[in-house]
Amino acid sequence: MIGAADILRAQVLVVDDSPVNVLLLERMLGAAGYSAVSSTTDPRAVCGLYREHRHDLILLDLKMPGMDGFEVMQGLSEIETEGYLPVLVLTAEPGHKLRALQAGAKDFISKPFDQVEVLTRIHNLLEVRLLLREARSYGQLLERYDPLTGLPNRVLCRELLTRALAASTGGATDVAVLCVAVDRLKDVNDALGRLGGDALLRSVRDRLVACLGPRDAAAHLEGGVFALVVTGAADAPRGAEAVATRVRAALQRPLQLEGAEVAVTASIGIAVSAVDATDAETLMKCADTALHEAKSAGRDHWRFYSEEMNARAREALAMENALRSALEHDEFVLHYQPKMRVVDGAWSGAEALIRWDRPGHGLCPPSAFVPVLEHSGLIVPVGSWVIRTACRQIAEWARCGLGFVRVAVNVSAQQFLRDGFVQEVAHALGDNGVPPEWLDIEITESCLMSRREQTDQVLRELKASGIRIAIDDFGTGYSSLSYLKRFPVDSLKLDISFVRDLATDPATAAIAVAILGMAHSLKLKVIAEGVETETQLEFLRRHACDEVQGYLCARPMPAAEWASVQAARA
């Protein structure tokens, strides 16, 4: 194992054309106990020095006369035979950071220097470098350490936790595990690219480590998930809560990445040895279960593990497995709720609503299982099944003499933004001989605003094919309405929360009237959801709402019943 003394004896080379910066770094390292620090202000001498001494770490300025840091790294890469360039770059220019990582640098420090940041990054990189040499092969190193952050990985984290639990035997101390997940890491990756996301994780690493005490440890488990092993002196729950508080405060301070200011939050799950488990594997599972609970609470929360959570987790897993089986065994069915034209009371189409005919449970409403579909990713194949089944039903009604019926289907963001979605819809229509104008795609405002360029492209392709687009639950999402001009949508669905209070809340009624007026000025139709009373219908009629949907018109019904009722109305 690499100890603190090994790290302090490591050979460090400081390269900067500014003697002042060299002196500052030498004094900083000397005061921290590093005993083998050398320096040069001549970048052309670096390759020769490294060839002779094989330094464990090179602190390399990027902007130097005669030969810049990128040229130095190019020369070093030709010398280094192990495929690991031990370079920590120094730069005052944010735009150079990602380029430096692409050139082979393992991390960067921003000028002007922050002493805690400098010493933390030097320590982490030296530990990785020395372990790499001790292990003799990079593959062996990867068995225990994460190459991105230099922190212990899941395997070593479990070992460290086992040691901490063994040391706590007898009750003198307790151990807590905190699973810390960076919220919405995918959004950062989408905005700044993968390298930007990697830089974010390194910055999160530094802030997490700064929140820990000398007997604690941090690990990087996967993606945006870290683990903190906290050894407390009397009251582990309070100690863990204090660490969680520090973590939230540390991450809420904006980070500078690629010249942009990025604010992140974290969800935290906590398990404590005194009350939850006495072995490392179970304790980590408890913390992971608590993490999922924290995420479900809306993110930027922490939750302690409880047995009730474990029961919910087992229930959710059983539900997910049952849903996979349901798709394989054709247990899903579609019910159809009519849409009615306000002007004449005629049915103008239907919305396809999924139900689950679960063996032993009867017909389950979507609220009971759609969240599990979304969390598990099953929403994509199930959503594809809905589109195919709806198109098949449109064709069946036409063959039965009802003519083509316009059917709307709800599409999740995961399905809508998946490669090949437009082609999938086209095949479902073509295979059943259904003209595109008889299918409506309903998406939410949040889906509309996710990955805007890709969303815009998908919408335009659907629109060009003749499919109509509706924004579902309108009014509950984004406050900016400028996207209504940008995206090619055809109609808005006034959310049920507005319709419900039309007769009792003047403010709600005013908002509904404003939405109707705005939509019509943009030549968009408005469909009101959840209409249940004649008073609501009369209000919507007075303000020229185009269509309504709700129990006043009809409840959702199986396809055969829908056809029978429609035929009787004809």
Sequence and secondary structure as in RCSB ss.txt:
>XXXX:A:sequence
MIGAADILRAQVLVVDDSPVNVLLLERMLGAAGYSAVSSTTDPRAVCGLYREHRHDLILLDLKMPGMDGFEVMQG
LSEIETEGYLPVLVLTAEPGHKLRALQAGAKDFISKPFDQVEVLTRIHNLLEVRLLLREARSYGQLLERYDPLTG
LPNRVLCRELLTRALAASTGGATDVAVLCVAVDRLKDVNDALGRLGGDALLRSVRDRLVACLGPRDAAAHLEGGV
FALVVTGAADAPRGAEAVATRVRAALQRPLQLEGAEVAVTASIGIAVSAVDATDAETLMKCADTALHEAKSAGRD
HWRFYSEEMNARAREALAMENALRSALEHDEFVLHYQPKMRVVDGAWSGAEALIRWDRPGHGLCPPSAFVPVLEH
SGLIVPVGSWVIRTACRQIAEWARCGLGFVRVAVNVSAQQFLRDGFVQEVAHALGDNGVPPEWLDIEITESCLMS
RREQTDQVLRELKASGIRIAIDDFGTGYSSLSYLKRFPVDSLKLDISFVRDLATDPATAAIAVAILGMAHSLKLK
VIAEGVETETQLEFLRRHACDEVQGYLCARPMPAAEWASVQAARA
>XXXX:A:secstr
   HHHHHTSEEEEE S HHHHHHHHHHHHHTT  EEEEES GGGHHHHHHHH  SEEEEES  SSS HHHHHHH
HHHH SSS   EEEEES GGGHHHHHHTT SEEEESS  HHHHHHHHHHHHHHHHHHHHHSSHHHHHTTB TTT 
SB HHHHHHHHHHHHHHTTTTT EEEEEEEEETTHHHHHHHHHHHHHHHHHHHHHHHHHHTS TT EEEEEETTE
EEEEEEESS HHHHHHHHHHHHHHHHHS EEETTEEE   EEEEEEETTTT SSHHHHHHHHHHHHHHHHHTTSS
 EEE  HHHHHHHHHHHHHHHHHHHHHHTT EEEEEEEEEETTT  EEEEEEEEEEEETTTEEE GGGTHHHHHH
HTTHHHHHHHHHHHHHHHHHHHHHTTS    EEEE  HHHHTSTTHHHHHHHHHHHHT  GGGEEEEEEHHHHHS
SHHHHHHHHHHHHHHT EEEEEEETSS S  THHHHS   EEEE HHHHHTTTT HHHHHHHHHHHHHHHHTT E
EEEE   SHHHHHHHHHTT  EEESTTT   EEHHHHHHHHHHH 
